[in-house]
Amino acid sequence: KGSCLEAVKIAIDAGYRHIDGAFVYFNEHEVGQAIREKIAEGKIKREDIFYCGKLWNTCHPPELVRPTLEKTLKILQLDYVDLYIIELPMAFKPGDALYPKDENGKFIYHETDLCATWEALEACKDAGLAKSIGVSNFNRRQLEMIMNKPGLKYKPVSNQVECHPYFTQPKLLEFCRQHDIVIVGYSPLGTSRDESWVNVSSPPLLKDPVLNAIGKKYNKTAAQIALRFNVQRGVVVIPKSFNPQRIRENFQIFDFSLTEKEMKEIEALNKNVRYVELLM
């Protein structure tokens, strides 16, 4: 309690304007409060902030989409989100349980019609509740399903996926570039080592010798090199931190550029292994 509020205020002071959130993170009330306090201080205007919210797996049925977004807006105490995305291309059984399980502890899934869910997102955009709409964790086939939908009104502006030097997403990135879909890279610094949701067989990204060696040259950390790498290839990064020093450090990546040779060296680190396997 409170750490999210403080982190968001520090981030806004440091220059961050893009805030990636979700109902399922259970902290949107603090994010909204931080944004509103900074607006009240005169530090920013609402239109300076780019807030992304997410539609959770239990809310895919079209009739649940708008009420779910309205719930997020009520929690944030904001009139609109800048981006609203489908968090995963699979659904859980709708209801109060966010992770519904049967008596054997197995997830209870729900058939989803992604195109119908998408149409409900389009209606939210038309209603002014979301300025833009997109997706997350979608592969090429799932993106094409929406892009080729008869009567498509708005295509996804973005696809938020895991992306970092050990998982560079070359094919998906190329496909999205061709279709003007922005890749937003989550876990751009790798992840925590929490075995409950992280594949820890892959070594910690920030210990990588290549990233650290390039960092020495520019007097930057491995984290800053990893972030710069993605930004330089047109991938939006959303590093997570609650540490004031690292929040500021993650922002200091606009005062240098990596050479083409260094970009290639970092690209070559791709192991094609995910940290976030989403086994559910």
N, C-alpha and C positions, 0 to 999 in steps of 0.2 A: 504494500500500500504506500503510495506516495513516490516511489522511485521512478515510475513511468512519468508522472507529472513533472518531476524535476528534470529528468533526462530530455523530455521534449522541449522544455523551456531553454535548457542549456543548448540544445541543438539549434533551436530557432535563433538564439543569440549568436551562435557560431556561423550562421549563414544557411543552414538547411531550410529547404522549403517543401521538399517532397517527403510526406510522412506515409509510410505503408502500415496499414492497420487491418484489423478484422474483428468481427463480433466475437469470434471464437478465442481471441486472445484475452478476453475479459478485462480489458483496460481502456476501452474506448471512452469511458467517462473521464478518465484522467487526461487522455489525449485532447479531448474536446475542451476540457478546462484549461489546459496549457495554451491551446490556440486562442481561446477567448481572453485569457489573462494578457497574452502578448498583444492582442488587438487593443484591449483596454489601455495598455501602456503606451500605445501609439507606435510600437516597434514594427508592426506589420498591419496590412489590411487583409481581410478574408481572401481576397483574390490573389494575394501573394502566395498563399498556401495551396499545395497540391496534395489533397488527401485521397488515398485509395482505401476503399472498403471492400469486403469480400462476402460473397454468398456462400454459406456453409452447405455441406453435403445433405443435410436433412431438409433443405429448403428448395430443392429443385423443381417440385411441381409448380407450374406457372402461376397458379393462384396464390402461392406463398411468397413469390418474389418481391412484389411491391411492399406488402406488410413487413417483410423482413428488412428491407432497406429502410422503411419508415422507422422501424424499431432502432436501427443503427443511428439514424439521424436524430432521433429523440434522445438516445444515450449521449451522442456527441454534442447535442444542442446546437446543431448546424442545420442550415436550410437545404444544403446539397452536398454531395461528395463530388470530387473532381473526376474520379474513376471508380467504377463498380465492376468487380470481376467475379466470374464463376471460379471458385477456389480449386475445385477438382472436377474432372470429367466423369465422376461416378457419384452415385447417390446412396445415402443411408435412408433407412425408414424414417419418414417424417414423424415428428412428435417432440416431446420435451427433452428426451435423452439425446444429447449431442453425439454420443458414441453408442448407439443402441446395440445391445448384445442379447443373444438368446441364453437359455439356461446352461448351455455348454460353454459360454464365454465367446461364442463366435459372433462376428459382426452381422447385423441384419441389414442386408442391402435392399435397394429399391430400384426398380427399373426406371431409367431416366431417358427422356427425349430431349437431348441437348438443344435441338432446334426450337422446341416449344419453350424451353427455359430462356433461350436467347431472345425469342420474340417478347417475352415478359420484361427482359432487360431493356430492349428497344423502347418499350412503352414507358419505362422509368426515365429513360433519356428524354423522350418526347414530353414527359410531365415535368421536366426540369429538376428531377431529384438526383440525377447523375449527369455530369457534363459529358463524360465519355464512358464507354463500356468495353470490357475486354475479358480475357480468360486467364487461367493459370493451370500449369501442369498438363496442358494439352499437347498432344503429338500432332504430326502433320495430318494424319487421317482425320483426327477430330476437328482440326482447324478447317480442313477442306469441307467437312460435312456442313459447317456453318457458312463458309464462303460460297458454297454451291447451293445453298438453301433457296428454293423458289421464293421470290418476293422479299429477299434480304433488304432491309432498310439501312442498317449500319453494319459495317464489318468490324471485327474486333480491332481496337487500336493497339492492343498489346497482349503479350503472352508472358506471364511471370513463371519462370522456371529456374531450377538450380543451374548456376553458371559460374565457373571459376577456373583457374588454370589447370586443375586436375579433371575438370568436366567442362570442356569448352563449347560443347553443343554446335560443332561446325555445320552439320547438315540442317538442323532446325534454324540456326541463325541465317543461313543462306536462303532457306525457304521463306522465312519471315521478311528478310530484306526485299526479296522479289515482290512481296505482297504488301509492302509498307506497314508491316506489323512490328512494333517496337518490342524487343526482348528486354524484359526486366529481370535481372539476375538476382535470385535470392541465394543466401549463403555465399556471398562473393568472397568471403574470407575463409571458406570452409565452415565447419560447424563446431559446436561444443562436442565433448566426447561422451554425451549421454547415451548409453547403450540402449535405452528404451526406445529411441527413435533414430539413432545415428548408426550407420555402418562404420564401425571403428576399425575394420580391417584395412581401410585406406589410411595412410599416415597423415598426421596433422599438416595441413597445407602450409601454415606459416613457418614451419621448420624447414621448408624446402631450400636446399643450398643455392639453387639458381636465383630464386626470388631474393634471398638474403644477399647474394653477391651483387646483383644489380642494385639492390637497395643501398649498399655501401657506396657505390659509385655516385649516387645522387643524394647521399645523406638522408635516405628515406628508409622506412621500415618495410619488411616483407609485405605487411598488410597494405601499405600505401602503393607498393608496386602491383600487387594483385588487383587493387581497385583501379589504378591507372590503366592497366592492361585492358580491362573490360570497357572502361569509359572511352578509351582510344579506339576501340573497335565498334563503338556505337551501341554498346550494351549499357542499359541503365542499372546502376548498382544500388542496393538497399542494405548496407551493413547495419547490423544491430549492435548497439552498445548502451550500457547504463553508466559507463565510466567516463566522467567529464573530460579527462585527458585524452582518452581514445576517441571520444565523440569528435573532439576538435582535430585530433590527428587524422582521422579518416577523411576529414574535409580538405586537408592540405595536399591535394593531388593535382591542382590546376597550375602549379608554378614550374612544371617540368614536363618533358615529353620523352617517351621511350623511342629508341631508334627502330628502324624496320627490322634490323638483325635481332634486337632484344625482343621485339614482339614475336618473331619467329621462334626464338629460343623458348619463350614462355608458352607459346602454342604447342610446342613439342613436348611439354610436360603432361599433356592430356593423357589420362589413364582410362578415360571413358568409364569411370566408376563413380556412382552417386554416393554421396554421404547420406542424403535423405531418400531412402528407398521407398517410403510410403507403402510399406508392406500390406497395410490395410486395404 
